[in-house]
Every structure is written in C-alpha cells, then in structure tokens.
Amino acid sequence: MEAEHYEIAEFLGRYPPFDALPQARLEQLATRLEVGYYRSGNDIYKFGDEIHDFCVIRSGAVEIYRRNGKLYNRLSQGDVFGQLGLLMANRVRLPARAMEDSLIYFIPEALFYELCDEYEAFAYFVEIDEQRRLKKTVEEQQQESPLSGARVGSLIARNPVWISVDASIRQAATLMTEEGVSSLLVVSEQYPIDDSEEVHRSLAGILTDRDLRTRVVSQGVDIESSVVEVMTKSPITIDKDTYVFEAMLTMLRCNIHHLPVTSQTRPIGVIAISDIVRFESKSSLYIVSLIHRQQTVEELALVAKDVTSCFVRMVQDNASASMIGSAMSVIGRSFMQRLLELGEERLGPPPVPYCFLSLGSMARDEQLLITDQDNAMALSDDYNPAQHNAYFAELAQFVSDGLDKCGYPYCTGQIMATNPKWRKTVTQWRDCFAQWIDVPDPESLLNSSIFFDLEGVWGKTEWADELSQFIVDRAKNNPIFLASMARNALLRTPPLGFFKGFVMERDGEHRRTINLKRRGTAPLVDLIRVHAFAVGSAARSSFERLEAVMKANLLPEGRARELRDAMEYLTMVRISHQAEDVDEGHAPDNNIEPDKLTDAERRNLKEAFQVLSNGQRFLKFKYPYKRS
Amino acid sequence: MCDIDFSSVDWESFRSAQEASAQHDTVRRFYQACKLDPNQPIKKASFVALDFETTGLTPEVHEIISVGMVPFTAGRIQLNDSRSWLVKPRKQLADDSVLIHGITHADLEQAPDLMEVLDDILAVLASKVVVVHFKYIERDFLYHQVQQRLGDELLFPLIDTMAIEAFFHRQQIGAKLKRLLGGKPVSIRLADSRGRYGLPRYPLHSAMTDALATAELLQAQLRHHYDDSRVIGDLWE
C-alpha cells in the first residue's frame, strides 16, 4: 500500500465533514484527489461551469459569490465548497474565486457520492442546508436540562383537597386544618343525571392561608358566610404537562403562591411555590423571594450581587435561552416591584392610579446580564399635572436610583419614567402611539422599537395590556408603518462571517470582535417584531411572537423555525459568553472574539448570521416600501 | 558528463543520437519513447514531478533508496496516478541517513533492486516533462546509477523549480542590489520557496511528499511568472 500521502489524510481528518471518516478512508481519499493552485484573483469556477469535484481549501482563501455578483461567503483553510453544484446537475450555482494564492484539493464526484452513501455524517454535512445543521446544534444543546426536563405533574404529592361552593368559611378553615394544607380548591359540583356517571367538578376558586388572614380575619368577615365571598375566583391554573420552569414563571409573574394543576381542565392537585423551591433549590425563584423580603434599597443592592451567580448557575444547568431570559426578566421586574412598593410606603399611596411600564428586553422576557433600565409610566386620565406631578416624579426618581444601585444603570437615552416626557396619561400614550404608527419618521420608528415592547410591572398592569393591543391593532393594518419598521429592521446587518480570526464585514473590513447583540440578536428581534405586528400578535417575547407567526403561516415553510433556532443559538452564545466573562472575573459584555471560538461555533454562528441575512432580505420583499 | 543544458542543446537530435548508441534495451526504449516537443505550450504539457531519497549526497558513491513520482498538468495534480517505490541499495545503509528520510534497514529488506523497477520508472518519465527541485540530485543520481549498472548514458531535459526560484528571486536586479547592500540572499529551498506562494508546509523528506510539493510549486510558479504563450522549451534545461 502506498499510503504516501499521509500528510493530506491527516489534514483532511482535522476538518468536517472528513473528521467523521475512518483513517483508512482518509488515506484512500488522499491518494485519489487532485490538487490545483490558484493565484489570488483567479476564478476557480464561474457561474454555469461544469463541476465534477468536491473542493477543499488546503491553503489560502476563496470567495463565493451569488449569481448577481454579490459576495456570499468567504472561506479559508479546511472549508469546503462545490457540493451545491454537484448536487444540482453539475452546474456551478455559486461562482468561486481565489482571494489569496490558494491550493485546492479536488475530490472526484464518484468518490464524493460514495462517501455520501457510506457515511451519514458526511452526507448530512454536505447535503443539508446550513440552517438544518444549526437546528441540530440547538437541539443538542437543549438536551436534558434539569430545568426543562421535569413537568408540573411530577410535583404533585397528593390529591387536591376541595370543598363545595356551598361551604362556609369556617368549614373551609376546618378542612384545611384537618388536612394540613395551606390551600383549598373550591369547586362547583354537577351531579349526573344517571348513577353511572361521575360527579363533574369544575374549579370555581382557590382559598389560601393568606386569604384567611388578609380577607377574613383582618377584615372582620363573618366566618359563617360563604367561602365564595373570600376566595380568589377563577384562579390561574396550569396543565400537568407544563414544564416546572414555566409554572415557576407563571407564579412569579402573577405573584401567586399556589397554582392549581389541571388535567384536561379537571383539577388534579395544587403546587405551592415551596414545592418548586425544593425542586430547584438554587433557583432564580429564591432570589425573587429574597427581593420581596428586603426592606431598604441598600438591602436590595446586596441581593443584586447574587443575580450574576444565579445566571451562571442556570447556564451551567443547560437552561435554554428563553428560560434564562425569562428568569432574568422576572428578577428585574421583582426589583422594580419591590422598589415601587418601598417608594409608595415612603411617599404614601399614589394620588391617582398608575401603571409602571418596563420596556425593551425586560418586557420581552429576554433580559440578560448587562442591561440598562428602560421604563415609563402610564397615569390615570384623572391625572392633574399641577397636583400630582411632584408625587410621580419623586416616585420615578426613587425607583430609577434604586435600580441603578441594583445593577441596572440609568438609560443613556433618557428612556425612563424620571423623564417627564415618558410619564403620560393612558389617553396621551394612545395618542402618542397612534401618531408614531401613522407618521413613521426616523425618531418615532426608533421609539417604536423600544416602546412597543412594553409590559406593566406594577399598578394597573391591565392598562399595559390594553396599550399593547392598541398598538398591534393599529399597526397590523398599516402597510406604510410595517414597511417603515421593516426598513428600520435592516439598519443593523449581521457580519458576513468569520474569517481567520477576523469578522468579515459587508464592506470588506476586518474586525477583531463582534458585538453579538448589535449585530445578531437585536436585528433579529426587530425583524421578528415586524412579522408579529403583521399577524396581529400581541405576544411580547420573540419566541412567542414566532409561534404566532408560524401559526399564521406568514412565512414560507420552515423559515420561522430557522429564525427561532438562530435566535436561540445567538442568544445562547451571548449567554455563555457572559457566563464565561463572569467566571473569569471580567465585566460581562456582548463582544465575542472569533479567535476564541471553536470551528464548530464559528460555523454555527456563520449559519445563524446567514439565517438573519436571508430573513432581512425577505423582509424587504414582504413589506415593500411605497411612497404614498 | 551529466553537466548538460537542454536550453542550448537540441533535444530531438540528442535523443536520436542516444537512441542509436544505447547499449541496453531499457535505455534505448526510453530514448525511443521520449519524444518531447520544446514548442509545446505549457498549458498543454503533461508533467511528472520526480523526487529521490538517497543514502548520501555523492552520486558517484551513494545510492537511490526511494522514488516518488506525481504526474500533473498546469491545472491539476493527479494523485491517483502518483507512484512510489522503495529500492534496496547494494551497499549497507548508513545509520545517520535514516535520520533524514526515516527509511530504515527493515523497510528496505524486502524492496526490489533499482534495476528491477527501472523500466516502470522510465516508462512514466518518457511520456512526460520531468520536474524536480534541484536538478543535481535527480539527474546526477539517475545518470550515475544507470551508467554504473547498464553502461549507458541516461539524460533528458528537466524543469528545475529551484532554478526558476533562483532566477526570479536571486538574479533579478532588485535581488542583486539587495545583496550588494549586504542583504541576505532569498532562500530557494523547497519549503521556503513554497512559503512565498502561500503553499502549505509539508513534513518533507519522503520522496512522494517532496514530489507533490515540487508539483505544487511549479503550478504556483507558472501561475505567477509565466503566461499561457510560453512553451516548455523555455523552462527546461
């Protein structure tokens, strides 16, 4: 055997898809390929040329173009090209040109097809489009996170304790004592017409220890009166197949401590917040419960120091991007809530009702470690500036200063409730949003991208939901606004990819680092928002928005999934990068250095950027801009 | 008498004279077959890169122990057709030469004598333009071994990538000026020459890898220094 081209075999074995081949196959490959040298600037393949080889770059660099002459990709040592042409009737689809003096290995097509037939990993790499490869990575990453694994049903320790709507408060309290439970389901019973059927019980309400204290004893309610009067009616429930993590988020968001679990709408048990804390002892939930127990801003600032380690722990537990984003948002929201509570204690109750709004990433449940505060206030229409302004200005200042102390620095763009411009009555907000939608100039578009992701965190939170709905309803049927938002979503483009330790920019520049937020997740969020508005979805998180877009069949088959995977991947890379920064004792940021990425990470990022780039092109086409 | 330069000797008349005077069939067949046309354009030519590993550096004394041949054109190198042989020297292999080429006594135990494979080697060489890096090894060793064993002269035109490198990097005005001013001459060793064209670094000193490295180097030199109008007679010597 003349295994003399060991060097070539060894080279190939270092790069995918060849790394999946056994040594003997690599050696055989090395004796059967051809080699060609191309000078910088020379064409390797022109569009429409015949192609009969699968190409590997041994040294140098190659640019791949689209048919229209636009740069598609830059490849370097170990990268492959030509597979598309081989799989498409042997015609070159994407022309290739050497951008440096390059040595290319050509693997004859017969051998290429043999390898595809024999090795699934090889075939997978070359046959599938890049997006599917990304999907696989995302799926692998999400395997078996202790957080995502368990479902609510598994936490139920006993059958639910229930009482009929006909019972008195005293009967309910007695039953709770006898059974040793802290909550009781109140059900209305429907008796069957004939004996063979079961009694059908439907959930009417829930009564907790806390309710007995706050709604009965302290209010002096007669304990012989009906339990219906003091229970929480039509409580929020959760299906037994929901993930524990989602249950936790529901409880946090709604600030409830007991959650009835249902199976096909039938109540089968109750989980308490303590069940979850036990289940996941190091959870973000613990931090949230701490936040709500602190009495001063200084104490809150101490708790804030634990947020970072909680974040790192979640990363280590393989939590998904949406889990981490939600948890960090819940924590941020809890700081706001507690600060507002403390503020109201200090300044007295608000003179008119209001709703404190969080904006941007926190409202989208996509908050990570470094994030400044974006917030605003919606005031009752009874608000009278002369009488009430001082109170709300002071409250806003208290919250804003507190947030700054807790690691959420002031917003440099002054998008904070401390800015009088962003304290408006509900009607003023509605008029303002209507104006932004109807007359989309650059400034209002910029504001839209921040303010239109809004959530009520405190006070009349239902106002926030109404405003969100108002925005979506108005935006949905306004093609000019959608087109303007679409154009705005194209302002930040992804980099072309990674190239020998550089980031390739569209303008051909090289950069050492890349801001993954600015060049990745932020434009993706913008893009998804436009689609969500177009289908009239009031969902706040990008993942939920994509769900809605998927259901509405707005995008070509599979595209929404690709965007989802790209979002998940880009966010995860940001998250892991921040966790690493923390681990190494640096201040976390969003800048990644291509030098430090593995080949697989680079490839996946490149693909995620490609998805974003394709998505942006589609946006232009989907929401064409026509001057009226 | 292997100090010949085919850039000034007409190959066809040399070849027919040699064919007529050859004593041995193997050599005669080679001259019969080796009808190279100096006016053939570079881009139509078939080349073969040739490399030997030897037991030492003196052609009169030392012997060939391995041969690597890689056929190619200006555009493509065909590894599928590459060939290599180990050949058993008649004299004992010196231990220190093992360090250089990594070929051990045991490797050579089963290898054939050069004369047993010479027909096969010459069949390939006769049909192509031979390319080497540093002609004084391949040309001189082959010449001396054939002369010692068969009594015939074996000479043919070669393209020497080292000579091309020397021409472009040592004999140009700029390079000469630089040396006058005390600069170090540019290295024209195989690995260093390859580096100038962006070719990868190979672990050298296996006949096959060196032949491949030489083939790639000539491809690069052709792309950089010669346009398509040039003919092989312009390059060989």
Chai-1 contact restraints between the chains, C-beta under 6 A:
chainA,res_idxA,chainB,res_idxB,connection_type,confidence,min_distance_angstrom,max_distance_angstrom,comment,restraint_id
A,E2,B,S84,contact,1.0,0.0,6.0,A-B,restraint_1
A,E4,B,S84,contact,1.0,0.0,6.0,A-B,restraint_2
A,E4,B,M208,contact,1.0,0.0,6.0,A-B,restraint_3
A,E7,B,Y202,contact,1.0,0.0,6.0,A-B,restraint_4
A,E7,B,T209,contact,1.0,0.0,6.0,A-B,restraint_5
A,T31,B,L79,contact,1.0,0.0,6.0,A-B,restraint_6
A,R32,B,N80,contact,1.0,0.0,6.0,A-B,restraint_7
A,L33,B,L79,contact,1.0,0.0,6.0,A-B,restraint_8
A,E34,B,R76,contact,1.0,0.0,6.0,A-B,restraint_9
A,E34,B,I77,contact,1.0,0.0,6.0,A-B,restraint_10
A,E34,B,Q78,contact,1.0,0.0,6.0,A-B,restraint_11
A,V35,B,I77,contact,1.0,0.0,6.0,A-B,restraint_12
A,G36,B,G75,contact,1.0,0.0,6.0,A-B,restraint_13
A,G36,B,R76,contact,1.0,0.0,6.0,A-B,restraint_14
A,Y37,B,E216,contact,1.0,0.0,6.0,A-B,restraint_15
A,Y37,B,Q219,contact,1.0,0.0,6.0,A-B,restraint_16
A,Y37,B,A220,contact,1.0,0.0,6.0,A-B,restraint_17
A,Y37,B,R223,contact,1.0,0.0,6.0,A-B,restraint_18
A,R39,B,R223,contact,1.0,0.0,6.0,A-B,restraint_19
A,R58,B,P200,contact,1.0,0.0,6.0,A-B,restraint_20
A,S59,B,G198,contact,1.0,0.0,6.0,A-B,restraint_21
A,S59,B,P200,contact,1.0,0.0,6.0,A-B,restraint_22
A,G60,B,G198,contact,1.0,0.0,6.0,A-B,restraint_23
A,E100,B,G198,contact,1.0,0.0,6.0,A-B,restraint_24
A,D101,B,Y197,contact,1.0,0.0,6.0,A-B,restraint_25
A,D101,B,G198,contact,1.0,0.0,6.0,A-B,restraint_26
A,L103,B,L199,contact,1.0,0.0,6.0,A-B,restraint_27
